[in-house]
Amino acid sequence: MREIVIDGKMMGSKEEMHDHLKSRFNLPYYYARNLDSLYQILLKESDPIKVELINSGSIALGYGDALILLLKDLALKNSNYIIEIKD
């Protein structure tokens, strides 16, 4: 099982958030740097992945809640994901 840790402290702005997500998830060149694109790419994953979001309260204002909802929905729609959210 692949394990990915994403750190809210690395996501102080929208741009930093997308840079961090692209790096941690090793997203393809066609990643459009928005949450819809992130969701569509991650939803297709067929290998088990554990995602741990740490320091979630440090994510840029307005984006933290959206990212958390995205991750929770991802786990509901794709059973290959285990999501842990820590503040």
trRosetta pair geometry for C-beta under 8 A, 3 or more apart (Angstrom, degrees):
i j d omega theta_ij theta_ji phi_ij phi_ji
1 47 7.9 166 -128 156 49 89
1 48 4.4 -56 -118 107 91 115
1 49 6.9 169 -173 -96 81 22
1 50 5.8 56 149 -13 122 101
1 82 7.9 13 -173 19 140 124
2 47 6.3 62 2 120 116 120
2 48 7.0 158 25 96 73 61
2 49 4.9 -23 73 -110 99 78
2 50 7.3 -173 93 26 49 68
3 49 7.5 158 -91 -162 27 60
3 50 4.7 -14 -112 65 77 104
3 51 8.0 173 -158 -80 51 30
3 52 7.1 13 -174 -1 95 107
4 24 5.3 105 -169 162 110 101
4 25 6.3 38 -146 -87 159 62
4 49 6.3 5 4 -175 111 108
4 50 7.2 171 27 87 64 54
4 51 5.1 -15 69 -111 101 71
4 52 7.2 179 91 27 50 68
5 24 7.2 -118 74 -145 44 128
5 51 8.0 155 -91 -161 27 50
5 52 4.9 -21 -110 70 73 103
5 54 6.3 5 -170 0 101 114
6 10 7.6 -118 -174 55 65 120
6 11 7.8 32 166 -33 101 130
6 20 6.4 108 -152 141 92 112
6 21 6.6 21 -128 -97 136 67
6 24 5.1 151 -90 99 85 173
6 51 6.8 3 3 -170 108 96
6 52 7.3 171 26 86 63 50
6 53 5.2 -19 70 -109 98 70
6 54 7.4 171 84 25 45 69
7 10 4.6 76 82 2 98 107
7 11 7.4 168 98 -6 55 92
7 20 7.1 -115 55 -166 75 141
7 54 5.3 -19 -112 68 68 97
7 55 5.5 33 -167 41 71 121
7 58 8.0 -13 159 70 71 130
8 11 5.5 -72 -151 43 43 108
8 53 6.8 66 -46 175 94 90
8 54 6.6 -131 7 100 88 48
8 55 3.7 -145 49 108 101 82
8 56 4.9 167 -54 -105 143 19
8 57 6.5 108 123 48 162 36
8 58 3.8 128 123 60 106 88
8 59 4.3 -84 -144 -48 98 77
8 64 6.6 34 -132 -112 122 110
9 12 7.5 6 -175 -53 40 91
9 55 4.6 -15 -28 128 88 161
9 58 4.7 4 -79 113 56 159
10 16 6.4 -156 154 162 58 107
10 20 4.4 127 121 -103 117 142
11 16 5.3 171 -130 109 37 97
11 17 3.7 60 -149 -94 106 77
11 20 5.4 -98 -71 31 88 147
11 21 7.9 53 -96 -35 123 90
11 58 7.2 119 59 109 81 84
11 59 4.7 -8 96 -126 122 76
11 60 5.9 -105 142 -8 80 88
11 63 7.0 -126 155 100 120 133
11 64 7.9 137 103 -82 128 79
11 67 8.0 9 155 -31 165 166
12 16 5.3 23 45 55 70 156
12 58 7.2 -46 -85 159 72 90
12 59 8.0 -143 -85 -150 28 30
12 60 5.6 88 165 -72 25 88
13 16 4.6 93 50 10 78 102
13 17 6.9 -136 93 -9 40 87
13 60 5.1 101 -110 -89 19 142
14 17 5.6 -54 -150 32 30 115
14 18 6.6 20 157 -11 64 106
14 60 6.0 -112 -51 82 52 161
14 63 6.2 168 -98 -68 72 147
15 18 6.2 -60 -151 39 29 104
15 19 6.3 32 152 -20 65 108
16 19 5.5 -54 -145 37 33 114
16 20 6.1 32 156 -19 67 107
16 60 7.3 134 56 -40 105 124
17 20 5.9 -59 -149 37 27 109
17 21 6.2 22 156 -15 65 109
17 59 6.5 62 -101 -153 120 96
17 60 6.0 -98 -40 15 124 118
17 63 5.6 -97 -66 143 170 154
17 67 7.3 -129 -167 -67 130 142
18 21 5.7 -50 -137 40 34 110
18 22 6.1 38 159 -22 65 106
18 31 8.0 166 -171 137 101 117
18 33 4.3 57 -173 -150 152 85
18 34 7.6 -15 -100 -61 131 30
19 22 5.9 -57 -149 35 25 111
19 23 6.4 21 155 -15 62 110
20 23 5.9 -61 -150 39 28 110
20 24 6.0 18 160 -12 67 113
21 24 6.0 -58 -136 42 28 104
21 25 5.8 0 173 7 67 116
21 27 6.9 31 128 -22 81 135
21 38 6.1 -25 154 -117 146 133
22 25 6.8 -69 -134 52 17 91
22 26 7.9 56 166 -112 50 10
22 27 4.5 -85 -134 39 64 116
22 31 5.8 169 -110 88 100 156
22 33 7.4 -26 -55 -94 125 80
23 26 7.5 8 -179 -72 26 47
25 38 7.8 112 40 -147 165 94
25 41 7.8 106 138 112 138 124
25 42 6.8 -64 -153 -87 147 104
27 31 4.0 42 145 -58 128 150
27 38 7.4 -63 -105 -115 145 73
27 41 6.0 58 -139 132 100 163
28 31 5.9 142 66 -31 59 88
28 41 6.9 -163 23 -136 99 133
31 37 5.6 125 -161 139 58 125
31 38 7.0 47 -153 -82 106 62
31 41 6.2 -26 -101 -39 90 159
32 36 7.6 -22 69 76 127 89
32 37 3.7 179 40 -67 97 157
33 37 6.9 16 21 56 24 144
34 37 5.1 91 59 11 76 104
34 38 7.1 -139 98 -7 38 91
35 38 5.3 -50 -143 36 38 117
35 39 6.2 42 157 -23 68 104
35 66 5.8 -86 -82 146 168 118
35 67 6.9 -132 -113 -88 121 63
35 70 5.6 -128 -169 -76 113 150
36 39 5.8 -54 -150 34 29 112
36 40 6.5 26 155 -17 64 107
37 40 5.9 -56 -147 37 31 109
37 41 6.3 26 157 -16 65 108
38 41 6.1 -63 -151 38 27 107
38 42 6.1 13 161 -9 66 114
38 70 6.8 38 97 171 118 151
39 42 6.1 -63 -140 44 25 102
39 43 5.9 34 161 -32 64 110
39 70 5.5 -116 -82 -153 106 109
39 73 7.6 -3 -135 89 122 119
39 74 6.7 -141 -136 -79 78 103
40 43 5.9 -49 -143 26 24 117
40 44 7.3 23 158 -20 55 105
41 44 6.4 -67 -170 27 31 109
42 45 5.7 -21 -169 -16 52 117
42 74 5.7 -17 116 -136 124 138
42 78 7.6 -158 136 34 78 156
42 81 7.8 49 163 -77 109 138
43 74 6.4 -126 -85 -130 71 85
43 77 6.3 -21 -135 107 103 127
43 78 5.7 -178 -148 -42 55 134
45 49 6.1 -28 154 -2 152 132
45 78 6.4 87 60 165 89 152
45 80 5.6 -144 110 90 98 140
45 81 7.3 85 75 -60 133 96
46 80 6.5 177 -164 -66 20 162
47 80 6.3 109 94 -170 22 136
48 80 5.0 -136 -97 -162 46 79
48 81 7.9 177 -153 -73 54 26
48 82 7.5 25 -173 -6 94 100
49 80 6.1 49 17 138 80 93
49 81 5.6 -17 70 -107 90 67
49 82 7.4 -163 99 29 46 72
50 81 7.8 134 -101 -162 29 52
50 82 4.4 -20 -112 68 76 109
50 83 8.0 -178 -159 -74 53 26
50 84 7.2 16 -180 1 94 107
51 71 6.3 -133 99 -146 140 120
51 81 6.4 -12 6 -159 111 100
51 82 7.1 167 24 82 63 54
51 83 5.2 -12 67 -111 100 68
51 84 7.2 -178 94 30 52 67
52 84 4.6 -12 -113 68 76 108
52 85 8.0 179 -159 -80 49 28
52 86 6.9 7 -177 6 92 111
53 56 5.2 59 134 -80 112 103
53 67 7.4 151 -126 129 150 115
53 68 7.1 -152 84 -97 166 78
53 71 6.5 -120 -29 -39 136 174
53 83 7.4 8 -2 -170 104 89
53 84 7.1 -175 27 93 66 55
53 85 4.7 -5 61 -117 111 70
53 86 6.8 174 91 30 59 64
54 86 4.9 -9 -115 70 63 109
55 58 4.5 -14 159 18 103 123
55 59 7.9 136 120 -38 78 72
55 86 7.5 11 -22 99 36 84
55 87 7.0 53 -126 -171 23 37
56 59 6.1 -25 -169 -9 50 113
56 64 5.8 116 171 -162 77 112
56 67 8.0 -158 -145 85 95 115
56 68 6.3 63 -162 -76 135 117
56 85 5.5 27 -52 -173 151 96
56 86 6.7 153 -10 79 103 36
56 87 5.2 -70 45 -98 93 62
57 64 6.9 57 -119 -154 23 162
57 87 4.8 49 -19 -153 109 100
58 64 7.9 139 65 -90 31 132
59 63 5.4 -119 152 88 110 92
59 64 3.4 144 68 -82 122 91
59 67 6.3 -123 -162 30 166 139
60 63 4.7 34 74 27 92 124
60 64 7.2 174 60 -36 43 84
61 64 7.7 -34 -119 3 20 103
62 65 7.2 -62 -163 33 28 101
62 66 7.0 17 152 -8 61 117
63 66 5.5 -63 -151 44 41 112
63 67 5.9 40 155 -23 75 108
64 67 5.9 -59 -147 36 27 108
64 68 6.3 25 157 -17 64 108
65 68 5.7 -56 -147 37 31 111
65 69 6.3 31 155 -17 65 106
66 69 5.8 -54 -149 37 30 111
66 70 6.3 35 152 -22 64 106
67 70 5.5 -52 -149 34 33 116
67 71 6.4 31 155 -18 66 104
68 71 5.9 -54 -148 36 31 109
68 72 6.4 29 155 -16 65 107
68 85 5.9 57 -130 -121 103 152
69 72 5.8 -57 -146 39 30 110
69 73 6.2 28 157 -16 66 109
70 73 5.9 -61 -147 40 26 108
70 74 6.2 34 153 -26 63 108
71 74 5.4 -50 -147 31 31 118
71 75 6.7 31 155 -18 63 102
71 81 7.8 -153 -168 163 72 142
71 83 4.8 140 157 -137 106 143
71 85 7.0 136 90 -69 144 113
72 75 5.9 -54 -154 33 32 110
72 76 6.7 31 149 -18 64 105
72 83 6.4 -143 -87 85 47 158
73 76 5.5 -55 -151 35 37 113
73 77 6.2 17 158 -6 70 112
74 77 6.2 -69 -144 46 26 98
74 78 5.9 -30 176 34 68 108
74 81 5.4 13 127 39 98 170
74 83 7.1 112 73 -58 102 135
75 78 7.1 -73 -117 62 20 70
75 79 7.9 59 -173 -111 56 33
75 81 4.5 -117 -99 97 68 111
75 82 7.0 75 -125 -116 118 19
75 83 4.6 -103 -54 0 137 118
78 81 5.4 66 92 -1 97 107
